[in-house]
């Protein structure tokens, strides 16, 4: 496993996010729900976290290698998702929370994920979802753009000077809807095995990593229990988040 600890950019924003995390119990409650969904989907073995940010996944899973394109002292290495510094077949899982929609060329990342995952391993992604219920909120109140006409699987050469926070939050939804067949054809060794649309009012009212919240942690916890009960019925129409589970399979004729 080849890793680098050389900083690529300042950890300032990550320190700011870590401070908000410590001050906001409701934020921790919302993310607890995310990790409750991710953990059972993981295979036994080493998990590589892409976009490890403030390092929360290690509190939930063991044997995690936390990476980010930005340096922070609590991360294990600095790594670009589009060129991973890990050996072929090194990981049982790759986990990403709010990362895919920041990648300049997701195609490069999926190619790397297919290489780094062992056969039977899983790529798990938590991302914003663009639905009838969430679109207005994201377009009016969220700082990241929604470009629904974009393509999710374009090719190109990454710009080393690009701001890692540049984003298009429509990319994950485009991938699993309009471009799903294109993904299947381009990456036959990767199979989308589950797409779960979830999160409604509690996510929006928590304020995320902003300093404000319209809910207490207890209220968010109770509301999310109710939301889980209705998400099978309305998640695809109104969900604010999507969980994408992709599994690496053996391709006949491949070595």
N, C-alpha and C positions, 0 to 999 in steps of 0.2 A: 504494500500500500504506500503510494508516494504522496506525501503531503508537504505543504508549504506553510510556514508561519509568518511570512513576510506581509506586513500590512499593505493593502492596496488603497485604502482610504481611511479617513478618520472614523473613530468609533463614537464621535460625538452624538449623532442621532440615536445610536443604540443605547448609549447611557441615558439619554432623555427618555426613551421608551421604557427602559428599566425603572426609572424613577416613577413614571406614571403607573406602571404595573404594581409597584409597591404601595402606591397611595390609593389605588382603586380596587376595592374588593369585588365590585360588580364586574370589572373587566376580567379578573381572575375566574369568576364564576362562569362567564360566557366562554372563556377559553377552556375551562374544565370540560364543558360540553363537547368542544371540538376534540379534545384528547380522549374523551370517553368513546367517541366514535372511531377514532383512528386506531387506538390500541388493539382492539379485538381483530382488526383487519390485518395486522402485521404478522409476518412469518417469524418463527424462531431464528435467531442469529443476529448478525451485525446490521444495525440500521444507520444509514447515512442520512443526516438531516441537511437539506439544502436551504439556505436562508435561515440559519439557526437563530439569528437576531439576538434576543436577550436570553436564550438558552433554556427555555422552559421545558422542552421535550424530555430532557434528561431527568426531570423530576417525575416523569411518568413511565418511561421505558428504560430498560437497562441496555448496556452494550450499544450506546449511541455515539457516533462520531459527528459532532456538531460543526458545520461549516457555514461560512457566509462570504460574500464578495467583499465585505467590509471587515476590518480587524476589530476584535474585542478580546480582552484577556481571558474571558470564560469560554471562548470557542476553541476547538481543537485544531482547526486550520482555516486558512483563507483559500477559497476555491470559487471559480466561475462555473456555474451550472452547465455552461455550454462547452466546457473543456475540463472534465473532472480528473483530479490527480489520484485516481484509484485504479487498482489492477482489475483486469477482466474477471467477472464473476465474484467480486469481493464482497458484495452485499446481499443480504436477504431481503432488505427493504430500503427504499429511498422515500423519505417523507418530506413534504413541502407544505407549509402553511402560508398562503398569500405570497407566492413566489412566481408561479407560472405567468401571471399577467404582467410581471415586470421584465420578463426575458425578452431580449431583442429578437432572437431567432429561436423559438421553441423547438423547431426541427432539430437543431444542433443538440439541444438538451435531450430530446427523446432518443436520439442516436447514441448519446453517451449513456443514458439510462439502460438501454438495451444491452450495451456492452458491460456495464458495471454490475448489473443484477445477475444473480445466478438463475438457472432455469427453475421456475416455480416461485421466484422472488416477486416482490410487489412494489409498485410505485403508487404512493398514496398522496393525493393532493387535496387540500382544502382551499377553496377559492370563492371570490364573489360570484354570485349568480345573477344573470340578467333575465328577469321574468316580468310578467305583467305587473306583479306587485312591487317589485324592487326598482324598476327602471326609473321612475320619477324621482325616487329618493336619491339614487346614485347620480342622476344627471343634475339635480338641483342642490344637493347638500353634501355630496362627496367631492373631495379635492382631486381625485383621479378621473381622467376622461373615460367616456364610454364611446368607442368607435365601432359600431356594430357592422359597418361595411368592410372592416379589415379582414385580412386572411390570417389564419392562425398558423399555417405551415409554410411560410415563405422561407426561402434560402438566402444566405448572405454571409458576409464577413463581419463579426462583431466589432463595434467601435469601442476601442479601449477607453475613450474619453467620455463615453456616454454616462449620464447620471443614472446610478443604479435604481433610483426611485422613479424613473420614467415608467409609464404604465399605460395599459389599455385594459380596463377591467372586463371588457366584453370577450376577451380572448378565450377563457375557459369555456364559456357558454357556446361560442362559435365552434370550438373544438369538438364538443360532445353532441352537437346538434347538426349544424350545416356541413361541417367538415369531418364528421365521424367516419364516413365511408372512405374518404381520402386518407385519414389516419390509418385505418385498417389496411389499406392497400400499400401504403408507404412503409409501414412497420409491421410486417406479418408476424414477427416474433413477440409483439406486444398486443395484448387483448384487453379491451375495456370490459371488465367483469361486473362493475357496479357503478351506477351514478345515482347519488342521493341528493335530492333538492330539499333544503331545510332552512331553518332560522327565519323568524318573522319579526315581531315587534320588539322582543327582548334585545336582539342584536342592534336594531336601529336606535332604541331608546337608551342603550348603555353608553353611547357616545364613543365607543371604541377607545383608541389611545388619546383622545382629546381629554382635557381636564374635567369636563362636565359629564353628568349622567342624570337622566330623568327617572332612574330606577335605583333602588337599594339592591344589595346583593341578594337578600332574602326574597324580594319581589321578583327579581330576575330568575332566581331558581324555581320559584313556583310557576312563573309564566312559561318558562322553558319546558316544564313537565307537561303543561297543557299543549304547548306547541308540538311536542313530540307525538301526542295523540292524534293530531290532525294533519301532520305533514304527509302521510301517505295519500291523503285526499287532495291537498291543495299545494303541496310542495312545488310541483312542476309549474304551477301557475303563479305562485306568490312568494316562493322562497328567496331569501337574500343570500344564501350560500349554497355551494354545491361541493359534495365530496366525490372525487373521481378515484376509482380503484382500478389499476392496470396491472395485469399479471404477465410475466415473461413465460413464454411457452417454447417448447422445442419445435423447430420448423423442420419438416421432413426434407432430407437431402442436405441439411446444414451440418457443419462439423461441430 
